[in-house]
Amino acid sequence: MTKELALATSLPTGSIESYITAAYQVPMLSAEEEHELAMRVKQKEDLAAAQRLILSHIRFVIKIARGYQGYGLPQQDLIQEGTVGLMKAVRRFDPDVGVRLVSFAVHWIKAEMHEYILRNWRIVKVATTKAQRKLFFNLRSSKKRLGWFSNDEVNSVAEDLGVKPETVLEMEARLNNQDVAFDISDDADDDAPQVAPSTWLADTRMEPESTLEKEDLQTQNMAKLKDAMSKLDERSLDIIQARWLNEDKATLHDLAAKYEVSAERIRQIEKNAMNKIKASMAA
């Protein structure tokens, strides 16, 4: 459909107003004209015929897009996504079924708009399953009519949509919560409370008290480590130093040869010594 995308750009693109005006000036097709063009697309993949079908139905895409203005997304983007759905519909339309293209295309147009809304309406996705998507759009429509839900209305919506009342309440909470900008805008009121998340994330790593606290903690840990290691027997201490503290680390087989025991025995001594150190430092 990339060629059809190029064909559809024959409408003016300077502004959304001029685009909409031009779209409504494209003549609508009669049933006979639409059937003939659709047959040319189906049988011959005639791109000129596809262009006429698309351009004559852009007005319906615009009408559907206006129904989704309440999501705060750019109208031109909704129209663009809906046009993609219209192109998919034109490709799949069978004129022999006996329905008009607009009736067939509504599903494809809305599907593309729904995907765009769910991708862009919130930073955090509000609907990821088919049931949640159905609930998302139906719940917004119900809330416009009913406002805040009572318990009876929650149960009624849940029954109508075939979901649990808890799911309705969860989606309602998601819809009511608004995304917050990470940074405060330049035109923010200086006297207003600064509640942007960036103000909650102060970096205290280089503050004197934080640096001193870290140094004290390191000193305490080093003292505990030395005390814990002083309690080990000579062989265990040698194994820990050779395996963990020396620049050139010794292998289990190296230490096994030194003490004339198996490598598994060295591993057991090392494990027991480490457990004693951990217990002593945690005390």
ChimeraX attribute file (.defattr): number of C-alpha atoms within 10 A of each C-alpha:
attribute: neighborCount
match mode: 1-to-1
recipient: residues
	/A:1	13
	/A:2	9
	/A:3	10
	/A:4	18
	/A:5	14
	/A:6	10
	/A:7	17
	/A:8	20
	/A:9	12
	/A:10	12
	/A:11	16
	/A:12	15
	/A:13	12
	/A:14	8
	/A:15	9
	/A:16	14
	/A:17	12
	/A:18	12
	/A:19	17
	/A:20	18
	/A:21	13
	/A:22	17
	/A:23	20
	/A:24	16
	/A:25	11
	/A:26	15
	/A:27	11
	/A:28	15
	/A:29	14
	/A:30	10
	/A:31	12
	/A:32	9
	/A:33	13
	/A:34	19
	/A:35	20
	/A:36	14
	/A:37	20
	/A:38	26
	/A:39	18
	/A:40	16
	/A:41	23
	/A:42	18
	/A:43	8
	/A:44	10
	/A:45	13
	/A:46	14
	/A:47	16
	/A:48	14
	/A:49	18
	/A:50	24
	/A:51	22
	/A:52	20
	/A:53	25
	/A:54	23
	/A:55	24
	/A:56	18
	/A:57	21
	/A:58	24
	/A:59	20
	/A:60	20
	/A:61	26
	/A:62	20
	/A:63	11
	/A:64	18
	/A:65	22
	/A:66	13
	/A:67	9
	/A:68	18
	/A:69	12
	/A:70	8
	/A:71	14
	/A:72	10
	/A:73	14
	/A:74	11
	/A:75	16
	/A:76	16
	/A:77	15
	/A:78	25
	/A:79	25
	/A:80	18
	/A:81	22
	/A:82	28
	/A:83	26
	/A:84	24
	/A:85	22
	/A:86	29
	/A:87	24
	/A:88	17
	/A:89	20
	/A:90	24
	/A:91	16
	/A:92	14
	/A:93	19
	/A:94	18
	/A:95	18
	/A:96	9
	/A:97	7
	/A:98	8
	/A:99	13
	/A:100	15
	/A:101	21
	/A:102	16
	/A:103	8
	/A:104	16
	/A:105	23
	/A:106	17
	/A:107	13
	/A:108	19
	/A:109	27
	/A:110	21
	/A:111	16
	/A:112	20
	/A:113	24
	/A:114	19
	/A:115	12
	/A:116	16
	/A:117	18
	/A:118	19
	/A:119	15
	/A:120	13
	/A:121	14
	/A:122	15
	/A:123	11
	/A:124	11
	/A:125	11
	/A:126	17
	/A:127	17
	/A:128	10
	/A:129	9
	/A:130	9
	/A:131	13
	/A:132	17
	/A:133	17
	/A:134	13
	/A:135	22
	/A:136	20
	/A:137	14
	/A:138	14
	/A:139	21
	/A:140	17
	/A:141	12
	/A:142	14
	/A:143	12
	/A:144	9
	/A:145	9
	/A:146	11
	/A:147	10
	/A:148	11
	/A:149	15
	/A:150	10
	/A:151	10
	/A:152	10
	/A:153	14
	/A:154	20
	/A:155	18
	/A:156	13
	/A:157	20
	/A:158	19
	/A:159	12
	/A:160	10
	/A:161	15
	/A:162	11
	/A:163	15
	/A:164	13
	/A:165	18
	/A:166	12
	/A:167	15
	/A:168	21
	/A:169	16
	/A:170	11
	/A:171	19
	/A:172	19
	/A:173	11
	/A:174	16
	/A:175	14
	/A:176	8
	/A:177	9
	/A:178	10
	/A:179	10
	/A:180	11
	/A:181	11
	/A:182	12
	/A:183	12
	/A:184	15
	/A:185	9
	/A:186	7
	/A:187	6
	/A:188	10
	/A:189	10
	/A:190	8
	/A:191	6
	/A:192	7
	/A:193	8
	/A:194	14
	/A:195	13
	/A:196	14
	/A:197	13
	/A:198	12
	/A:199	11
	/A:200	10
	/A:201	8
	/A:202	8
	/A:203	7
	/A:204	10
	/A:205	10
	/A:206	9
	/A:207	9
	/A:208	10
	/A:209	11
	/A:210	12
	/A:211	13
	/A:212	12
	/A:213	11
	/A:214	13
	/A:215	12
	/A:216	12
	/A:217	12
	/A:218	12
	/A:219	12
	/A:220	12
	/A:221	13
	/A:222	13
	/A:223	12
	/A:224	18
	/A:225	15
	/A:226	12
	/A:227	14
	/A:228	18
	/A:229	20
	/A:230	12
	/A:231	14
	/A:232	16
	/A:233	10
	/A:234	10
	/A:235	14
	/A:236	19
	/A:237	18
	/A:238	15
	/A:239	21
	/A:240	20
	/A:241	15
	/A:242	18
	/A:243	17
	/A:244	12
	/A:245	12
	/A:246	10
	/A:247	9
	/A:248	9
	/A:249	13
	/A:250	16
	/A:251	14
	/A:252	19
	/A:253	16
	/A:254	14
	/A:255	20
	/A:256	17
	/A:257	12
	/A:258	9
	/A:259	13
	/A:260	12
	/A:261	12
	/A:262	13
	/A:263	17
	/A:264	12
	/A:265	15
	/A:266	23
	/A:267	17
	/A:268	11
	/A:269	17
	/A:270	20
	/A:271	14
	/A:272	12
	/A:273	22
	/A:274	18
	/A:275	11
	/A:276	16
	/A:277	20
	/A:278	13
	/A:279	11
	/A:280	15
	/A:281	17
	/A:282	8
	/A:283	6
